Amino acid sequence: MEVKAVAKNVGITPRKARLVVDLIRNKNVMEANAILRLTNKLACEAVIKVLNSAVANAENNHSLNKDNLYVKACYVNDGMRLKRMFPRAKGRGDIIIKRYCNITVVVAERE
């Protein structure tokens, strides 16, 4: 059985979040949590929340054992983009694109 959790519109660029998510794929939940706590990246905080949410969904909604869970799949998709103006010389403006991402973590019970 697979259980997933999704965090939408997290204020981190998808490229930076994918670096963190790649570290925990196919790992045990306890090991993935330890890796995320010791990694010095801003996206780790958001990924920890999604991972804990997926584990809580598995325990409470599907009665799975926390000790047997592993990260079956985790991926980051593009979220919304905010366009902002940045003032430049001679009254011009450059467009700054603030990117957001959607983080998905799928956990399953190891057999």
N, C-alpha and C positions, 0 to 999 in steps of 0.2 A: 504494500500500500504506500502511495506517495502522498505527502502533505506539503503544501507550499505556502509561502508568505510573500507578499509584494509590498514594497515601499515605493510610492509614486512621487515624482517631482522632488527628488532629493537634490539639494543645492551643490552638487559636485559634478564636474564634467564626466561624461561616460568613459572617456579614455583613461582618466585617473582611477576611476572606480573599478575598471576591469583589471587593473594591476593587482588590486587587493583580492578580488573575487577569484582570480586564477590560483591564488595561494591555497584556497580551502577546498577546491573541487575534489571529490572522491575521498575526503578525509572523514574520520570519525568526528562526531559532534564535539566531544570534549577536546580533542586535539585541534579542531578548527577554531574553537573558542580561545584556546591558549595561543595559537598562532596570531589571531587577530588582536589579542590584548598586547602582544609583544611587538607588533609591527607598528612602525612610526609613520603612519599615513593618516590623513584626515578622513578618508573614506572608511576606515576601520570602524569608527563609531557607528555609522549608519548600517554597515554590514552586520555588526554584532547585534543590533536591534532587530534586524530582519531574521537573522539566524535564531535568536531567542524566541521570536514570535512563531517561527515555523516549528520549533521544538515544543512550545506551549500548545500550539494547535494539535500537534501529534499526540501529546499526552492527554489533553483534556477532551478533545473532540473525537479522537479515534482510539483512545486507550492503548497507545503504543508505549513500550518501555524506552525510557530516555537513554539507557546504557547501550542499547542495540542500534541506535539511529546513526546514520551517516549522511553526509551531504551528497545526494545523488546528482543534482544539477544546480548550478547557480550561474546566472547571467545578468548582464546589464544592457538595457536598451535605452535609446534616446528618449528623453522626456521633452517638455516644452522648452522653447527658447525665448528669452526676453531680449528685445532690441533696445539699446540705450544709446544716447548721443554723447560723444566726447568732444568738447570744444577744441578746435585747432586754430591755426593762424588765419588771419584775413576773414574772420567770420564764418569759416567753414566748420563742419562737424563730421567726425568719423563715427561709424556705427560700431558699437561694442555689442557682441552677442554673448549673453550670459546663458550657458547651457545647463540643463538639468537632466537627471537620469532616473530611470525606473529600475530598481534592484529586485530580482526575484531569486529566492532560495527554495529549493525542493529537497526535502529530507525523506528518507525511506528507511525501513527496518532491514538490517543486514541479516541474511539467512545463513 
